[in-house]
Structure formats: structure tokens, C-alpha cells
Amino acid sequence: MSTPSPAFRARIREGLGNAVLQEALGRATRSFLISRLKALSDLPDAETVRDRARAIRAHTIAHLDRYLEQFAQEVERHGGKVFWAATAREACDYIVSLARSRGIPMVAKSKSMVSEEIGLNHTLEAAGIRVVETDLGEFIIQLAGERPSHIITPAIHKRREDVSQIFQKHLGMPPTHEISEMTAAARRALRQVFLDARMGISGVNFGIAETGTLVLVTNEGNGRMVTTLPPIHVALMGIERVVPTWEDTEILLRVLARSATGQALTAYTSFLTGPRRRGEPDGPEELHVVLVDNGRSRWLGTPLEEALYCIRCGACLNACPVYQAIGGHAYGSVYPGPIGSIVTPMLGEGNGAELAYASSLCGACQEVCPVRIAIPDLLVRWRQMRAGSLLPAWERLGLRGYAWAARHPSVWARIGRWAMALLRRIGREGWLRRGPGPLRAWTAVRDFPVPRRSAFRDWWASRKGDHR
């Protein structure tokens, strides 16, 4: 255990005490997990496909420089422009400068976690440029003045009743809890945005190196509107999202939607190669691909490199008992949940070291990860690397004592007998319901079984002679 900062502790308490949040998260995450199991059961050789997906990601990250160069060359060969942004500031400055040079007063955005990561909306608005989120979930939380609380479903913490109140306040919608009426209200508000915006900004799920093609995976048509109607399309892409070939992309698409939403394929899977060419009826006149590093490359070749395999499906959030209990906002970062607890400090978003302790290390996240990232191992590594200073002095001393005793069997056995005798003495009816010292936090939410009088070590020693 660590000692969370007061701010982190307050966010945890707020999440645990929010009955509405608990209801919304419980309903949504259970639905996603059930749908995921069904979708994978319908996929022939699903486990083999997952193994292949992991191999593709491992190979790509191991040769990231080569595939990024190939991808950039192909984007430019097809008429696009590539900007290499080493930092969040460089990415934002490039986009603001581009918008100003074209006299653009408003941009329409499709969903992009990278844009959240670099703080793009705030930077554009500070420059006097209006930003409108057109993904329904992002649109809801933009109106609510909040940050996303999930990687793929940013408004997962909102019930239909909450959305109704937001739309009544900001869109003048009549009171209703009918989803079709609420989506119609959002559609009416956004339709003119699509027509008026002269710049569209999107994320990128995958960038195919062999052709410079951008792959966008969405369940709403807004992604296609943002990338084809405005004369300028800006695509924000983390450098790790490149994929070598179309065949590799097809494998990753098989596991992405199934892991994220339980669909065989999302409603809109778009492939965009370059800006509009002569004779084509639609598409942007300009395509700008902003490749964002923002701390990613410094982890290449390190034990934490595996976190870059992530394809942002959000399955680990849905399976995580900690995320289900406290919600995404408690993490205080753009990327919440198990993978967010690793990625946040990697990208330098604050310190983030304490997030490594927001996990029970149960392994549910690794079990559902489509590319089998060893998330619990990476969380433990973060604890070793950066989070040791978060431990209180008594815990650091206790761990040193534990390590010493574990190397001396006779001492370990003696301490174990003494500890078991103490627990039996203070327990009642076979259970310890109020533990002493460090055990108090454990027994605050669960009862601890009192140890048997005979230790396993003694029982095993007495039986060794029975086996030849």
C-alpha cells in the first residue's frame, strides 16, 4: 500500500461516495464485458488472433523508426503534410499557427485522446478559436465542462437523466428521457457546425506505413463529416499507432472492436489516404498529419516499452475492479484505468507515480487485453522505479524487515508462529473483524480469517516421510 496524495484520496472518496456514478459504471462495464465475451467466442481461433496481434505490435514498436519514416513518406507522396511534434506544446503551436494562417474561427473535432493529452482544446480557445466536439460523448462532457472518464466512452459516467439535464440547459431541449429525442437535439446543434467548420481535427487509430493511410474507428458518422467536409483535415496521431501493412491492420481491427464494444466491427471504419485528388467529389483540400511523441520515444528499449503496444480499446478499464469502484475522474489524468496508470507517468502528465497503486494486481486487465500487455507487471515496475517514495516510513521499514526475515527460515518460522498466535488471540469466532495497525485498512472492508493452530509448514514437515 502507498499513501495517496490528499487530492487523489479526495477524488477516490468522491468516486466511492457517488451512487449515480456507481450505477452508471456498473451497468456500462458489465455490458461491455458480456459483449466482449460473446464477440470473441464468435471469432474463429480468437486466442491465436490475439497472439498474432501482440506479435504485430511487438514487431512494430521494435522497429518504430523504420515504419514511421515509411508512413511519413507515403503520406507526403499522396499529397499530405507531416509535422513531427516532439512535445505537446509543439503539436498545439503547429495547429494554432495553421488555423491562424488560414483565418479559421472555428474547428470541428472528432474524438481524439491525443488532443486531450496535449491540451489542444484549451490552447485553441486561448487563441480565440472556437472548438466543437462532435462525438456525442465528447459533446456531452464538453457542455458539462468535464474531462473524459473512459478511453472509448468519455461520458460513461452519465445516465440518460444527466444528459437530459445538460441538453435542456445548453441546447434548450424540452424535458425528455427518450434517447432518440436527445440524439436528435444533438444532431440539430451539430449539423451547422459540420457545414461551417473550415478545419476538422481527428485522432488516428492506426496509420498504415505501406500506403500512408489513416484508419479511423468510430460508431458515429461525425468522424467522416469532420474528415471530409472541411477544406483542412488535421489528424493527430501518437507515434506508436503506426502499423506496417494492411494485412496487419486487418488483424488488429479484428480484436479492437470486439475488445472495446463487443462488435465484430465498428459502425464506421474509415480509411483515408491523402487529401482530395483531382476529380474526386469530396475530401479535404489539405491533410496535415501531426505525429506526436510527447515522451513516448524515451521508453523505447526499456522494460516499460510494452505499454506502447496498447491499441486504446478500453477493455482493461471495463474489467478493473478499482476503475469500476472509483471511476475515471478519480485518476486525475487523461488516460484512466490500469493502462492509464502506466501511460500517464510515461507521458509526463504530472508525476502520476501514485496511480501505480490504484490497482489490486488481480490480473483481470491482462486477461482481457487484446494484445496481452502484462499490465500488472508494468504497474509493479512503476512502483519499484518511482513510487517507493510514496510509501510511509513504517511501511518501507517493514518491507526491509520482511525481506531480511524471508532470507532466514528459522527467524521467518518463529515470527510466523508468533503472528498466528496473536491473530487467533484477537479474533472472534474464527474471524478478525478489526485488525491492528496496518491490518485495520484491510479489515475495514472485509473480514480476515483467523489462522489455524497448525501451520502449513508444520503440517508439511510431518507428512514428508509419507512420500517416497
Buried (B, 14 or more C-beta within 10 A) or exposed (E): EBEBBEEBEEBBEBBBEBEEBBEBBEEBBEEBBEBBEEBBEEBEEBEEBBEBBBBBBBEBBEBBEEBBEBBBEBBBEBBBBBBBBEBBEBBBBBBBEBBEEEEBEBBBBBBBBBBBBBBBBEBBEEBEBBBBBBBBBBBBBBBBEBBBBBBBBBBBBBBEEBBBBBBBEBBEBEEBEEEEBBBEBBEEBBEEBBEBBBBBBBBBBBBBBBBBBBBBBBBBBBBBBBBBBBBBBBBBBBBBBBBBBBEBBEBBBBBBBBBBBBBEEBEBBBEBBBBBEEEEEEBBEBBBBBBBBBBBBEBBEEEBBBBBBBBBBBBBBBBBEBBBBBBBBBBBBBBBBBBBBBBBBBBEBEBBBBBBBBBEBBBBBBEBBBBBBBBBBBBBBBBEBBBEEBBEEEBEEBEEEEEEBEEEEEEBBEBBBEEBEEBBEEBEEEEBEEBEEEBEEEBEEEBBEBBEEEBEEEEEEEEEEEEE
